[in-house]
Amino acid sequence: MRRMPRSRRCRTRVRAGLRRRWERMIGKILYEYKSLSKFRRAHDVSRPRMNDPSKPDLRPATVTRGPAFVRQGNEWAIYRHLLSLAPASSPQLAQSTGLSKVTVTAALGNMERLGLVEQTGVRAGNAGRSPRLYAPRARAGFVVAVDVGAEWIRVAVADLTASIVARVERRTPARAAQLVDKIVELVESALAETGAPRHDVLVTVLGSPGVLDAASNRLRLAPNLPNWERSDLIGSLREALGADLVFENDINLATLGEQTHGVGREVQNFVFMSVGTGIGLGIVANGRLYRGARGFAGEIAIMPPARPRDGRSNDPTPANFEASAAAKGIVASAHALGLTVDTAEAVFAGAKAGDAKALACVAEEARQIAWGLASIIPVLDPALVVFGGGIGRSASLLLPAVQDHLTQWLPIELPRFAVSTTGTDAVLLGAIVHGIERARTKAFERVGYAP
């Protein structure tokens, strides 16, 4: 048999080698694309649940589904795992994501070059060459959280690891004209503490009483803040704080804070009842914040108040539940009993000291709270009721009487009751939770990604 010339045999081997190399490369791309798709389906990385405004829209932008698309998707998935594993090495991340070590190492190098991750050292104690450890670069962007209340304005700045790096607070000004200026002043003060430039703020989340009406672009149901429902407020705040401003009801944010950092962790169904200058309810149903069809879920302030205890009172009936159960209602009840106090805090202080009239006032407040919960518990069936707000944090005085009333009125098993553990930072913590995913996505987008 005649042998093939040597030069031809060489060319054949080269072609076969190139063919095998291309087949391996295509196979690797297809394998990692399938791994990424499987990861996204399992972890819901980039597909928000339909009609869920609590989740930012992380759907991928329209890109060519070639190697660049796969690379960006891999790097986004690695970054997500790094957030929970940091500091972590390439082998750890390869095992966690299901991607190859070569892919993970290349992805970490590229993200480090773009300023999204950073090296934090090496893992000691290993035989041979110690692997490098990586973590998300915390200062790749910031979230500003703003809590606007009737008494206080609080501002916090968090980095991309959700750690608070600055916090300031001041009394809420009495004049409406000063309110926006005071918010801007506090934001600038908090940013100055961090040394972060304004353009590194990726998201600002502002929590306040009221509900944003999307049709009219104005807040509603915010009577405790001066002129807070005016038509030009949203535009003024966006102009002052930037277009990436997100509005959310303060009680909803406090509920998110409690769900992530407080007694609501790992509780799938609970309500957060805030009682202070105003009164409101945050609802977590099946592990997710529930807002309702138009955002008014939990606006219990407008419910009818409890009837007078004797049914024959000559006093005018309060306009709504907030007027009877929030701070002003407590003070009015105290005055009706002959107490000369100006604040609800003074009433609770008197009750703790054993003053009979203050104790009677607290007993009436417990009845009012129980009245509201008697309408809420049968409808939502929460496993837990968390009390927050200035008055809610004193719920240890109220709880025994509240439970007694509910036991008499409701023929069902009562939920567990607890006092918030997030304190005055509940709204700020929730604002950071609400904004951090959006900020991380924007950090990738501004260096050319479409996560």
Residue pairs with C-beta under 8 A, 6 or more apart in sequence:
4 12
28 100
29 67
29 70
32 70
32 74
32 99
32 100
32 103
33 65
33 70
33 73
35 97
35 98
35 99
36 70
36 73
36 74
36 77
38 98
39 45
39 77
39 97
39 98
40 46
40 47
40 73
40 77
43 80
45 58
45 76
45 77
45 80
46 58
46 59
46 60
46 76
46 451
47 58
47 59
48 55
48 56
48 57
48 58
48 59
49 55
49 288
52 288
53 291
54 256
54 288
54 289
54 291
54 434
55 437
56 437
56 438
56 441
58 437
58 441
58 451
60 73
60 450
60 451
61 450
63 69
63 72
63 450
71 107
71 110
72 449
72 450
72 451
73 451
74 97
74 99
74 103
74 107
75 107
75 110
75 111
75 449
76 444
76 449
76 451
77 97
77 99
78 93
78 97
78 99
78 104
78 107
78 108
78 111
79 111
79 116
79 117
79 136
79 440
79 444
81 88
81 93
81 96
81 97
82 88
82 93
82 117
82 134
82 135
82 136
83 136
83 161
85 92
85 93
85 96
86 120
86 134
86 135
86 136
86 161
87 120
87 121
87 133
87 134
87 135
88 96
88 133
88 134
88 135
89 123
89 131
89 132
89 133
89 134
90 101
90 104
90 105
90 108
90 131
90 132
90 134
91 101
91 131
93 99
93 104
93 108
93 134
94 100
94 101
94 103
94 104
97 104
99 107
108 117
108 134
111 117
112 118
112 119
112 134
114 447
115 137
115 140
115 447
116 136
116 137
116 140
116 443
116 444
116 447
117 134
117 135
117 136
117 137
118 134
118 135
118 136
118 137
119 132
119 133
119 134
120 133
120 134
120 135
121 132
121 133
122 130
122 131
122 132
122 133
123 130
123 131
123 133
124 130
136 160
136 161
137 160
138 159
138 160
138 161
138 163
139 159
139 160
139 196
139 200
140 160
140 443
141 159
141 160
141 200
141 201
141 202
141 439
141 440
141 442
141 443
142 157
142 158
142 159
142 160
142 165
142 191
142 194
142 196
142 200
142 201
142 202
142 439
143 157
143 158
143 159
143 160
143 162
143 201
143 202
143 203
143 204
143 205
143 431
143 432
143 435
143 436
143 439
144 155
144 156
144 157
144 187
144 190
144 191
144 201
144 203
144 204
144 205
144 241
145 155
145 156
145 157
145 158
145 204
145 205
145 207
145 427
145 428
145 429
145 431
145 432
145 435
146 153
146 154
146 155
146 183
146 186
146 187
146 204
146 205
146 206
146 207
146 241
146 431
147 153
147 154
147 155
147 207
147 208
147 250
147 253
147 427
147 428
147 431
148 172
148 179
148 183
148 206
148 207
148 208
148 209
148 225
148 250
149 172
149 208
149 209
149 250
149 276
149 277
149 427
150 172
150 209
150 224
150 225
150 276
150 277
150 278
151 171
151 172
151 276
151 277
151 390
152 169
152 170
152 171
152 172
152 424
153 169
153 170
153 171
153 172
153 182
153 183
153 186
154 167
154 168
154 169
154 186
154 424
154 425
154 427
154 428
155 167
155 168
155 169
155 183
155 186
155 187
155 189
155 190
155 428
156 164
156 166
156 167
156 190
156 425
156 428
156 431
156 432
157 164
157 165
157 166
157 167
157 190
157 191
157 193
157 194
157 196
157 201
158 164
158 165
158 432
158 436
159 165
160 436
160 439
160 440
160 443
162 432
162 433
162 436
164 428
164 432
165 193
165 194
166 190
166 191
166 193
166 194
167 190
167 428
168 186
168 189
168 190
168 193
169 186
170 182
170 186
172 179
172 182
172 225
173 179
173 182
174 226
175 226
176 226
176 227
176 228
176 230
179 225
179 226
179 227
179 228
180 233
180 236
180 237
180 240
183 206
183 237
183 240
183 241
184 240
184 241
187 204
187 241
191 198
191 201
198 242
201 242
201 244
202 244
202 438
202 439
202 442
202 443
202 446
203 244
203 246
203 435
203 438
203 439
203 442
204 241
204 242
204 244
204 245
204 246
204 435
205 245
205 246
205 248
205 253
205 431
205 432
205 434
205 435
206 237
206 241
206 245
206 246
206 247
206 248
206 431
207 248
207 249
207 250
207 252
207 253
207 254
207 427
207 430
207 431
208 219
208 222
208 225
208 228
208 247
208 249
208 250
209 221
209 222
209 223
209 224
209 225
209 228
209 249
209 250
209 278
209 280
210 219
210 220
210 221
210 222
210 225
210 228
210 229
210 249
211 219
211 220
211 221
211 249
211 294
211 295
211 296
211 299
212 218
212 219
212 220
212 234
212 247
212 295
213 219
213 220
213 294
216 231
217 231
217 234
217 235
218 229
218 230
218 231
218 233
218 234
219 228
219 229
219 233
219 234
219 247
220 229
221 296
221 299
221 301
221 302
222 228
222 229
224 277
224 278
227 233
234 247
237 245
238 245
244 442
246 434
246 435
246 438
248 430
248 431
248 434
249 280
249 295
249 298
250 274
250 280
250 427
251 272
251 274
251 280
251 281
251 282
251 298
252 282
252 289
252 291
252 298
252 430
253 426
253 427
253 430
253 431
253 433
253 434
254 272
254 274
254 282
254 388
254 420
254 422
254 426
254 427
254 430
255 264
255 271
255 272
255 282
255 283
255 284
255 289
255 430
256 282
256 289
256 429
256 430
256 433
256 434
257 422
257 425
257 426
257 427
257 428
257 429
257 430
257 431
257 433
258 264
258 272
258 282
258 386
258 388
258 420
258 421
258 422
258 426
258 430
259 265
259 267
259 270
259 284
259 289
259 433
260 429
260 430
260 433
261 421
261 422
261 429
262 386
262 420
262 421
262 422
262 426
263 384
263 386
263 418
263 420
263 421
264 270
264 272
264 284
264 384
264 386
267 284
267 383
267 384
268 284
268 286
268 287
268 383
269 284
269 285
269 286
269 380
269 381
269 382
269 383
269 384
270 284
270 382
270 383
270 384
270 385
270 386
270 415
271 281
271 282
271 283
271 284
271 298
271 376
271 380
271 382
271 384
271 385
271 386
272 281
272 282
272 283
272 284
272 386
272 388
272 420
273 279
273 280
273 281
273 300
273 369
273 372
273 373
273 385
273 386
273 387
273 388
273 389
273 392
274 280
274 281
274 282
274 387
274 388
274 389
274 392
275 325
275 326
275 369
275 387
275 388
275 389
275 390
275 391
275 392
276 326
276 327
276 389
276 390
276 391
276 392
277 326
277 327
277 328
277 390
278 301
278 322
278 326
279 300
279 301
279 321
279 322
279 325
279 326
279 372
279 389
280 298
280 299
280 300
280 301
281 298
281 299
281 300
281 376
282 289
282 298
283 289
283 290
283 297
283 298
283 380
284 290
285 380
290 297
290 298
291 297
291 298
292 298
300 321
300 372
300 376
301 320
301 321
301 322
301 326
302 320
302 321
302 322
303 320
303 321
303 372
303 375
304 320
304 321
305 317
305 318
305 319
305 320
305 321
305 323
305 324
305 325
305 368
305 371
306 321
306 324
306 325
306 367
306 368
306 371
306 372
308 315
308 317
309 364
309 367
315 336
318 324
318 329
318 332
321 368
321 371
321 372
322 329
323 329
324 368
325 365
325 368
325 369
325 371
325 372
326 391
327 343
327 344
327 390
327 391
329 365
329 368
330 344
330 347
330 361
330 365
330 391
331 341
331 342
331 343
331 344
331 347
333 361
333 364
333 365
334 341
334 347
334 357
334 358
334 361
335 341
337 357
337 360
337 361
338 357
339 347
339 350
339 355
339 357
339 358
339 361
341 347
341 350
344 390
344 391
345 390
347 358
347 361
347 362
348 358
348 362
348 391
348 394
348 397
349 358
350 357
350 358
350 359
351 358
351 359
351 361
351 362
351 397
352 397
362 397
362 398
362 401
363 401
365 391
365 398
366 398
366 399
366 401
366 402
366 405
367 401
367 405
369 398
369 402
370 401
370 402
370 405
370 406
370 409
371 405
373 385
373 402
373 406
374 405
374 406
374 409
374 410
376 382
377 385
377 406
377 410
377 412
377 414
377 415
378 410
378 412
381 415
382 415
383 415
383 416
384 415
384 416
384 417
384 418
385 415
385 416
385 417
385 418
386 418
386 419
386 420
387 393
387 395
387 398
387 399
387 417
387 418
387 419
387 420
388 419
388 420
388 422
388 426
392 419
392 420
393 419
393 420
393 423
395 402
395 417
395 419
396 419
399 417
402 417
403 414
403 417
406 414
407 414
420 426
422 429
441 451
444 451
445 451
